[in-house]
Amino acid sequence: MRQLIRAMIFAVAIALPLPAAMVFAPSVQAEVALIDINSAPAAQLDVLPGIGPARAAAIIKGRPYNGKDDLINRKIIPQNAYDGIKDKIIARQKR
């Protein structure tokens, strides 16, 4: 009897469509998770892979940035460190 009930619940769960909020939630969370190199504190920059206290301090000292690739163009961090964080950062402009 329990197996029949479990099977019915499973079948109903599969048949129901996912709510839109569940489908789009990962992309919204990914956008929110970006770290702004123009405003993030050192502690937040320090958690990025390949960025320690010294590089975090260099990033802060070099502000403001027109784009995240300014980290490479201005030789703030090396290419391999940039490659590890480029998908995790953004350089928002103040208005």
N, C-alpha and C positions, 0 to 999 in steps of 0.2 A: 504494500500500500504506500509506504513512504517513498519507494523508488518511483512509483507512478506519479505521485505528487511532485517530486523533484523533477521528473522528466517533463511534466506539464508546465511547471514554473520556468524551466530552462527553455522550452519551446516558445512560450509567451515572451520571454526576455529577448530571444533572438528575433522574433517577429516584429517587435516594437522598434520604430526608428529612433535614432539618437536625437536628443534635443539639440538645436542649433548651438546652444551655449557650450555643449560638450565638444562639438566638432571644431569650433573656432577658438576655444580657450587656449590651446597651445601657442597659436600665432600671436595672440594678444599678450600672453605671458612672456614670450620671447622678446617682443618689443619693449616691454616694461623692464626686462632684465638687462638692457643695454646700459653700460656705464658711460656717463658723459665725462669725457676727459677735460672739458672746460670748467666743470664745477664739482667733480667728485673729490671727497677728502682723501688724504693719503691712505687711510685704513681701507677704503673701498678699492683704490687702485692696487694696493698691495696684494689683494686676494686674486688678482688676475694671474694666469700662468706666466711665468718668466719675468714677472714684475715684482721686485722686492722693495724694501724701503728706499734704497738709493735711486732706483728708476722711478718710483712713485714721486720722490722729491724732484727729480729732473723734469717729469711731466708737469708737475705743478709750477715749477719755475718758468717753464716755457710757454705758459698760457698768455694769451688766448690762441686757439688753433682755428683755422678756417675750415679744416677738414681733418679727419683722422689720419690721413696719409701724411700730414705735416709732421707727425712723429718720425717718419723716415726722412722726409725732405730736409728737416732741420737737424737731423742726426741726433735726436733725443734718445732713441732706442735702436738697436740693430734690427735688421730685416727678419732674422729668425724669431725674435721676441714679438715683433709686429705681426708676423704670420700666425702666431699662437693666440693673439688677442683681437685681431681685426674684426672678427664676427661678434665680439662681445662688447665693443665700444662704439661710441658715437661722439661727434663734436658738434653739439648744438650751439647755435649762434644766439647771442643776447639781442634783444630788440629794443 
